[in-house]
C-alpha cells in the first residue's frame, strides 16, 4: 500500500467517522482481513492499516467477494 492510498483511506474514515463503519480486506491470489468492524469500533483499524503490506500478485476479485460474504 502506498502512502497515497493510506492518505485517501484515512481521509474517508475521518469524513465518515460519525455515520460509517469500515472493514478492509486485501486480496491478490489469496485474501486476508486487514481489519474488521470490531477493530474499527475499538480504534485499532488505523494502526492495522498502516502496518499492512501491499500484496503483489494477480487479483482474484471473485474469490475476494466470496471471502467477504
C-alpha positions in Angstrom: 0.0 0.0 0.0 1.4 3.4 -0.9 1.3 6.4 1.4 -1.1 8.0 -1.1 -3.5 5.0 -0.7 -3.3 5.3 3.0 -3.9 9.0 3.0 -7.1 8.6 0.9 -8.4 5.9 3.2 -7.7 7.9 6.3 -9.5 11.0 4.9 -12.5 8.8 4.1 -12.5 7.4 7.6 -12.3 10.9 9.1 -15.2 12.2 6.9 -17.4 9.3 7.8 -16.4 8.9 11.4 -19.9 9.5 12.8 -22.0 7.6 10.4 -19.9 5.0 8.6 -18.4 1.6 9.6 -15.3 0.2 7.8 -13.6 -3.1 7.4 -10.8 -3.8 5.0 -9.7 -6.9 3.1 -6.7 -7.1 0.8 -6.6 -9.6 -2.0 -4.5 -10.9 -4.8 -4.2 -14.7 -5.4 -5.1 -15.0 -1.7 -7.3 -12.9 0.6 -6.7 -11.6 4.1 -8.5 -9.3 6.5 -6.7 -6.1 7.3 -9.1 -5.0 10.0 -12.7 -5.9 10.8 -15.7 -3.9 12.1 -14.7 -4.6 15.7 -11.2 -3.2 15.1 -12.8 -0.1 13.6 -15.0 0.4 16.6 -12.3 -0.1 19.2 -9.9 2.2 17.4 -7.2 -0.3 16.2 -8.1 -0.1 12.5 -5.8 2.7 11.5 -2.8 1.1 13.2 -3.5 -2.2 11.4 -4.0 -0.4 8.1 -0.7 1.4 8.5 1.2 -1.8 9.1 -0.4 -3.7 6.2 2.0 -4.6 3.3 0.8 -4.4 -0.3 0.1 -7.9 -1.7 1.8 -8.3 -5.0 0.3 -10.8 -7.4 -2.7 -11.3 -9.6 -6.1 -10.1 -8.4 -8.8 -12.6 -7.9 -11.9 -10.4 -7.4 -14.3 -13.3 -7.5 -12.5 -15.1 -4.6 -12.3 -11.8 -2.7 -16.0 -11.2 -2.9 -16.7 -14.7 -1.8 -14.3 -14.2 1.1 -16.2 -11.2 2.5 -19.6 -12.7 2.0 
